[in-house]
Amino acid sequence: MSGALAALTLIRKHWQLGLVAFLAGLCLVYRGERDAARQAHSTEQTERKAEHDRADRDRADQERGFAQRQASGISILADKLAAREPIIVHSTNTVREYAQTDAGRARCLGPDRVRALDTYLSALANPNADSAPAGSRAEAVPADTDPAPAGR
């Protein structure tokens, strides 16, 4: 028993050293856990940065592809319009030349009838713009002084 008594006396005298040794052990354990957490956090940040960079590259590729498709579409449209232009010019010239002949003058509308037709069409497109109420007799219908086009 004297050995146990001596051990108890030793523990009573130096209990602070035991407490310090226990706390130092806890610090070592927590330091290891902290280092592992830091390493996991660093790995996660690296993965997120790589994912973000990959998304940026994908977005840049998509924008580049869109710009190329848009440029190609505009080029195709310009080519189609350029291919149509000679037809339009030729048709316009044909109508102009036909209107200068006697038969063409009889079939083509005069400028005042063209303006009246434009006014009529715009009134149909927008019935509420500067129009008289339905059923009103505010203005008389203008008489058609031009003869009817020949051949109709």
C-alpha positions as CSV (number, residue, x, y, z in Angstrom):
1,M,0.0,0.0,0.0
2,S,2.8,2.3,0.5
3,G,3.4,2.3,-3.3
4,A,-0.2,3.3,-3.9
5,L,0.1,5.9,-1.2
6,A,3.3,7.3,-2.8
7,A,1.6,7.4,-6.2
8,L,-1.4,9.3,-4.7
9,T,0.9,11.8,-3.0
10,L,2.8,12.3,-6.3
11,I,-0.5,12.9,-8.2
12,R,-1.6,15.4,-5.5
13,K,1.6,17.4,-5.8
14,H,1.8,17.4,-9.6
15,W,-1.8,17.4,-10.8
16,Q,-1.2,20.6,-12.8
17,L,1.4,18.7,-15.0
18,G,-1.2,16.1,-15.8
19,L,-3.7,18.7,-16.7
20,V,-1.2,20.4,-19.0
21,A,-0.3,17.1,-20.6
22,F,-4.0,16.4,-21.2
23,L,-4.6,19.8,-22.8
24,A,-1.4,19.5,-24.9
25,G,-2.8,16.2,-26.2
26,L,-6.2,17.8,-27.0
27,C,-4.3,20.6,-28.9
28,L,-2.5,18.1,-31.0
29,V,-5.7,16.3,-31.9
30,Y,-7.5,19.5,-32.8
31,R,-4.5,20.8,-34.8
32,G,-4.7,17.6,-36.9
33,E,-8.4,18.0,-37.4
34,R,-7.9,21.7,-38.3
35,D,-5.2,20.8,-40.8
36,A,-7.5,18.2,-42.4
37,A,-10.4,20.7,-42.6
38,R,-8.1,23.3,-44.2
39,Q,-6.9,20.8,-46.7
40,A,-10.5,19.8,-47.5
41,H,-11.4,23.5,-47.9
42,S,-8.5,24.1,-50.2
43,T,-9.4,21.1,-52.3
44,E,-13.0,22.3,-52.5
45,Q,-12.0,25.8,-53.5
46,T,-9.7,24.4,-56.2
47,E,-12.5,22.3,-57.6
48,R,-14.9,25.2,-57.6
49,K,-12.4,27.4,-59.4
50,A,-11.9,24.7,-62.0
51,E,-15.6,24.4,-62.4
52,H,-16.0,28.2,-62.7
53,D,-13.2,28.3,-65.3
54,R,-14.8,25.5,-67.3
55,A,-18.2,27.3,-67.2
56,D,-16.5,30.5,-68.4
57,R,-14.9,28.6,-71.3
58,D,-18.2,27.0,-72.2
59,R,-20.0,30.3,-72.1
60,A,-17.3,31.9,-74.3
61,D,-17.6,29.0,-76.8
62,Q,-21.4,29.4,-76.9
63,E,-21.0,33.2,-77.5
64,R,-18.4,32.6,-80.2
65,G,-20.7,30.0,-81.9
66,F,-23.7,32.4,-81.7
67,A,-21.6,35.2,-83.3
68,Q,-20.5,32.9,-86.1
69,R,-24.0,31.6,-86.7
70,Q,-25.3,35.2,-86.7
71,A,-22.6,36.4,-89.1
72,S,-23.3,33.4,-91.4
73,G,-27.1,34.2,-91.3
74,I,-26.5,37.8,-92.1
75,S,-24.2,36.9,-95.0
76,I,-26.8,34.4,-96.4
77,L,-29.5,37.1,-96.1
78,A,-27.3,39.7,-97.8
79,D,-26.6,37.2,-100.6
80,K,-30.3,36.5,-101.1
81,L,-31.2,40.2,-101.1
82,A,-28.4,40.9,-103.6
83,A,-29.7,38.0,-105.8
84,R,-33.2,39.6,-105.7
85,E,-32.1,43.1,-106.5
86,P,-31.7,42.6,-110.3
87,I,-35.1,41.1,-110.5
88,I,-36.7,44.1,-108.7
89,V,-34.8,46.6,-110.8
90,H,-35.8,44.7,-114.0
91,S,-39.4,44.5,-112.9
92,T,-39.5,48.2,-112.0
93,N,-38.0,49.1,-115.3
94,T,-40.5,46.9,-117.1
95,V,-43.4,48.6,-115.4
96,R,-42.0,52.0,-116.0
97,E,-41.5,51.3,-119.7
98,Y,-44.9,49.7,-120.0
99,A,-46.6,52.7,-118.3
100,Q,-45.0,55.0,-121.0
101,T,-46.8,53.1,-123.8
102,D,-50.5,53.9,-124.8
103,A,-51.7,50.6,-123.5
104,G,-49.8,51.1,-120.2
105,R,-51.2,54.6,-119.7
106,A,-54.8,53.2,-120.0
107,R,-54.2,50.4,-117.5
108,C,-52.0,52.2,-114.9
109,L,-53.6,54.3,-112.2
110,G,-53.0,58.0,-112.2
111,P,-51.1,59.6,-109.2
112,D,-54.3,61.0,-107.6
113,R,-55.9,57.6,-107.7
114,V,-52.8,56.0,-106.2
115,R,-52.9,58.5,-103.4
116,A,-56.6,57.8,-102.8
117,L,-55.9,54.1,-102.8
118,D,-53.1,54.7,-100.2
119,T,-55.4,56.7,-98.0
120,Y,-58.1,54.1,-98.3
121,L,-55.7,51.3,-97.3
122,S,-54.3,53.3,-94.4
123,A,-57.9,54.0,-93.2
124,L,-58.5,50.2,-93.3
125,A,-55.4,49.5,-91.4
126,N,-56.1,52.1,-88.7
127,P,-59.9,52.7,-88.5
128,N,-59.7,55.0,-85.4
129,A,-57.3,57.6,-86.8
130,D,-59.1,60.8,-87.8
131,S,-62.2,59.1,-89.1
132,A,-65.8,60.1,-88.8
133,P,-68.1,58.0,-86.7
134,A,-69.8,55.1,-88.4
135,G,-73.0,56.1,-90.2
136,S,-72.2,59.8,-90.3
137,R,-72.7,61.7,-93.5
138,A,-70.0,64.3,-92.8
139,E,-68.4,64.1,-96.2
140,A,-69.7,63.2,-99.5
141,V,-68.1,60.3,-101.5
142,P,-65.8,61.9,-104.2
143,A,-66.8,61.2,-107.7
144,D,-64.4,59.1,-109.8
145,T,-63.5,61.3,-112.7
146,D,-61.0,58.9,-114.3
147,P,-62.3,56.4,-116.7
148,A,-62.1,52.7,-115.7
149,P,-58.9,51.0,-116.7
150,A,-59.2,49.4,-120.1
151,G,-59.4,45.7,-120.3
152,R,-60.9,45.0,-117.0
